Amino acid sequence: MSTELSHEEILRYSRHLLIPEVGLEGQKKLKSSSALVIGTGGLGSPVALYLAAAGIGRIGLVDFDVVDSSNLQRQVIHGTATIGKLKVESARDRLNDLNPDIQIDVYNEPFTSENAIRIASQYDILIDGTDNFATRYLTNDVCVFLGKPNVYGSIFRFDGQASVFDARTGPCYRCLFPEPPPPGLVPSCAEGGVLGVLPGTIGTIQATEALKVLLGIGSPLIGKLLLYNALDMSFDYVNLKKNPKCRVCGPNADIKELIDYEEFCGVPGRDHDEGSAGAGWDIDAPQLADLLAQADAPLLLDVREPHELEISWLDNAVNIPLGALAARLSELDSAREMVVFCKGGTRSARALELLVSAGFKKVKNLHGGINAWAQSVDTNLPVY
């Protein structure tokens, strides 16, 4: 691809060309640059849109999912017309419409230890738009091993974080978080929710940082963690330092190659079988419906948050939120058959683990949660 700008491109990027810090040479630099966007969801949407609009010459998109209606509250690169379509294809089509002069590569596959080096080595910078710890650690280690900057973002409810991790000149993600949190301690956006505009704020910051790094202007967030709260519109910063004991970028690093990140984090890098407690512990919605029709029906334990009951509920279910369950075990009869459920089955699977460890034996997890019930048993209930 030629780095010279056509007359059409000069007009398209004219507002950039008027900025002394960018100018014609800077725009040529962007045209010759490449960026890999890992995830085309809440964060990946604004990142990819603004990098494409800015004229990044080559953009790679990695995702392994299809567009769902529940995505559209925040994943603005997709639309109603693309529901059911592969996310990478939906995003590619939108970016091609936004800027037909750039190259869009799509990777409809999970980002794993097996393919990460092959994919990432083709790009100048990686932007982390993922929502799970396994892929975050993988992205970090790939960037360290390849000597590439990693533009990090994270969101939850009203809070967001952003930074640029570059082990060549500053700390990496592992310097800040040497170990992942225990599985289940940090809920996902699917479990805890997120304000729809929040990923737009953090994703736009990520896009800004990527452009600064590629242009070599300003002061990127290397060695700084930006903390944002949407409710009070506050921006705070935490200074970061390289950890001399970092196992990946430290002087005595002992991790020299990519590892099994799902095992390391104790959680999958993507939703393989969300809502399952494992073989022998699950019950599906039709099976539960049959049990509830019997005289000795099991107790239903709803571990969702109280405000979720305003959306959907099951009659006669006892509501004890997951966070309060350990302190309220005495309210439950360990001798009675029990089925635990939540929205999709993830929180209830953790609740089942807690109950079993406390001596409860007659307990099952509703695979797929109340949403599965709404889809296959009571279609009058909404799916959320």
Residue pairs with C-beta under 8 A, 6 or more apart in sequence:
1 31
1 32
1 57
1 58
1 103
3 28
3 29
3 31
3 32
3 57
4 28
5 13
5 24
5 27
5 28
5 31
6 101
8 101
9 27
9 31
9 55
9 101
10 17
12 55
12 99
12 101
13 27
13 55
16 22
16 23
16 26
16 27
16 30
16 54
16 55
17 23
17 24
17 27
19 26
21 215
21 217
21 218
22 215
22 217
26 215
26 217
27 55
29 214
29 215
29 216
30 54
30 55
30 56
30 57
30 211
30 214
30 215
31 55
31 56
31 57
32 57
33 56
33 57
33 58
33 124
33 125
33 214
34 56
34 57
34 58
34 59
34 60
34 122
34 123
34 124
34 125
35 51
35 56
35 58
35 59
35 60
35 123
35 124
35 125
35 126
35 127
35 210
35 214
36 59
36 60
36 62
36 119
36 120
36 122
36 123
36 125
36 126
36 127
37 44
37 47
37 48
37 51
37 59
37 60
37 61
37 62
37 127
37 129
38 44
38 62
38 111
38 126
38 127
38 128
38 129
38 130
38 135
38 139
39 62
39 63
39 128
39 129
39 130
39 131
39 135
40 48
40 61
40 62
40 63
40 75
40 77
40 78
40 87
40 88
40 90
40 91
40 129
41 63
41 65
41 71
41 74
41 75
41 87
41 129
41 131
41 199
42 74
42 75
42 129
42 131
42 155
42 189
42 194
42 198
42 199
42 203
43 128
43 129
43 130
43 131
43 153
43 155
43 199
43 202
43 203
43 206
44 61
44 63
44 75
44 77
44 91
44 127
44 129
44 203
45 74
45 75
45 76
45 77
45 78
45 91
45 199
45 200
45 203
46 76
46 77
46 199
46 200
46 203
46 204
46 206
46 207
47 127
47 129
47 153
47 203
47 204
47 206
47 207
47 210
48 59
48 61
48 77
48 91
48 95
49 76
49 77
49 94
49 95
49 98
50 203
50 204
50 207
50 208
51 59
51 127
51 207
51 210
51 211
52 59
52 95
52 98
52 99
52 102
52 104
53 98
53 99
54 207
54 211
55 99
55 101
55 102
56 102
56 214
57 102
57 103
58 102
58 103
58 104
58 105
58 123
59 95
59 102
59 103
59 104
59 105
60 104
60 105
60 106
60 107
60 119
60 122
60 123
61 88
61 91
61 92
61 104
61 105
61 106
61 107
62 88
62 107
62 109
62 111
62 119
63 86
63 87
63 88
63 91
63 107
63 108
64 108
64 109
64 110
64 270
65 86
65 87
65 270
66 84
66 85
66 86
66 87
67 75
67 78
67 82
67 83
67 84
67 85
67 86
67 87
67 90
68 83
69 80
69 83
70 384
71 78
72 78
72 79
72 80
72 83
73 196
74 194
74 196
74 197
74 198
74 199
74 200
75 199
76 200
77 90
77 91
77 94
77 95
78 87
78 90
78 91
78 94
79 90
79 94
82 90
82 93
86 108
88 106
88 107
88 108
89 106
89 108
91 106
92 104
92 106
95 102
95 104
96 104
105 122
107 115
107 119
109 115
110 269
110 270
111 119
111 130
111 135
111 138
111 139
111 269
112 138
112 269
113 138
113 258
113 259
113 260
113 261
116 138
116 139
116 142
116 258
117 142
117 145
117 146
117 258
120 126
120 142
120 143
120 146
120 148
121 146
123 148
124 148
124 214
125 148
125 149
125 151
125 210
125 213
125 214
126 139
126 142
126 143
126 148
126 149
126 150
126 151
127 151
127 153
127 206
127 207
127 210
128 135
128 136
128 139
128 150
128 151
128 152
128 153
129 153
129 203
129 206
130 136
130 139
131 155
131 188
131 189
132 188
132 265
132 267
132 268
132 269
132 270
133 180
133 181
133 186
133 265
133 267
134 180
134 261
134 262
134 264
134 265
134 267
134 268
134 269
135 261
135 269
135 270
136 152
136 173
137 173
137 174
137 180
137 261
137 264
137 265
138 258
138 261
138 269
139 150
139 173
140 150
140 165
140 172
140 173
140 174
140 248
141 174
141 248
141 255
141 258
141 259
142 148
142 258
143 149
143 150
143 165
143 166
143 167
143 172
144 167
144 172
144 248
144 249
145 257
145 258
147 167
147 168
148 166
149 164
149 165
149 166
149 213
149 220
149 222
150 164
150 165
150 166
150 172
150 173
151 162
151 164
151 206
151 209
151 210
151 213
152 161
152 162
152 163
152 164
152 165
152 173
152 206
153 160
153 161
153 162
153 199
153 202
153 203
153 205
153 206
154 160
154 161
154 162
154 202
155 161
155 189
155 194
155 198
155 199
155 202
156 186
156 187
156 189
156 192
156 194
157 192
157 193
157 194
157 195
157 198
158 195
158 198
158 229
158 230
158 231
159 198
159 227
159 228
159 229
159 230
160 198
160 199
160 201
160 202
160 227
160 228
160 230
161 202
161 225
161 226
161 227
161 228
162 202
162 205
162 206
162 209
162 221
162 225
162 226
162 228
163 176
163 221
163 222
163 224
163 225
163 226
163 240
164 170
164 209
164 213
164 220
164 221
164 222
165 171
165 172
165 173
165 175
165 222
166 172
166 222
167 242
167 248
167 249
169 222
170 222
170 223
170 240
170 242
171 223
171 240
171 241
171 242
171 243
171 246
171 249
172 242
172 246
172 248
172 249
174 243
174 246
174 247
174 248
174 249
175 240
175 241
175 242
175 243
175 246
175 249
176 225
176 240
176 243
178 243
178 245
178 246
178 247
180 264
180 265
180 266
180 267
182 266
183 265
183 266
183 267
184 350
187 347
188 346
190 274
190 343
190 344
190 346
191 342
191 343
191 344
191 346
191 347
195 230
197 230
198 230
201 228
201 230
202 228
205 226
205 228
209 220
209 221
212 218
212 219
212 220
213 220
223 239
223 240
223 241
224 237
224 238
224 239
224 240
225 237
225 238
225 240
226 235
226 236
226 237
227 234
227 235
227 236
227 237
227 238
228 234
228 235
228 236
242 249
242 250
243 250
244 250
244 251
245 252
246 253
247 253
247 254
247 255
248 255
261 269
262 268
262 269
274 344
274 345
274 346
275 344
275 345
275 346
275 348
275 349
275 365
275 367
275 368
275 369
275 372
276 282
276 345
276 349
276 365
276 367
277 345
277 348
277 349
277 352
277 353
277 364
277 365
277 367
278 349
281 349
281 352
281 363
281 364
281 365
282 364
282 365
282 366
282 367
283 291
283 339
283 364
283 365
283 366
283 367
284 366
284 367
284 368
284 372
284 376
285 366
285 367
285 368
285 372
285 373
285 375
285 376
285 377
286 376
286 377
288 298
288 339
288 366
288 373
288 377
289 373
289 377
291 297
291 298
291 337
291 339
292 298
292 300
296 337
298 336
298 337
298 338
298 339
298 362
298 364
299 318
299 332
299 333
299 336
299 337
299 338
299 339
300 314
300 316
300 317
300 318
300 338
300 339
300 341
301 317
301 318
301 320
301 332
301 338
301 339
301 340
301 341
301 348
301 351
302 309
302 313
302 314
302 317
302 318
302 319
302 320
302 341
302 342
302 370
303 319
303 320
303 321
303 322
303 325
303 340
303 341
303 342
303 347
303 348
303 351
304 319
304 321
304 322
304 342
304 343
304 347
304 370
305 321
306 319
306 321
308 343
309 319
311 382
311 384
312 370
312 374
312 381
312 382
312 384
313 370
314 341
314 370
314 373
317 341
318 331
318 332
320 328
320 331
320 332
322 342
322 347
322 348
322 350
322 351
325 351
325 354
325 355
326 354
329 355
329 358
332 338
332 355
332 360
334 358
334 359
334 360
334 361
334 362
335 362
336 362
337 362
337 363
337 364
338 355
338 360
338 362
338 363
338 364
339 363
339 364
339 365
339 366
340 348
340 351
340 352
340 355
340 363
340 364
340 365
340 366
341 348
341 365
341 366
341 369
341 370
341 373
342 348
342 351
342 369
342 370
343 369
343 370
343 371
343 384
344 368
344 369
344 371
344 372
345 365
345 366
345 367
345 368
345 369
345 372
346 369
348 365
348 366
348 369
349 365
351 365
352 363
352 364
352 365
355 363
356 363
366 372
366 373
368 375
370 381
371 383
371 384
373 381
374 381
374 382
374 383
375 383
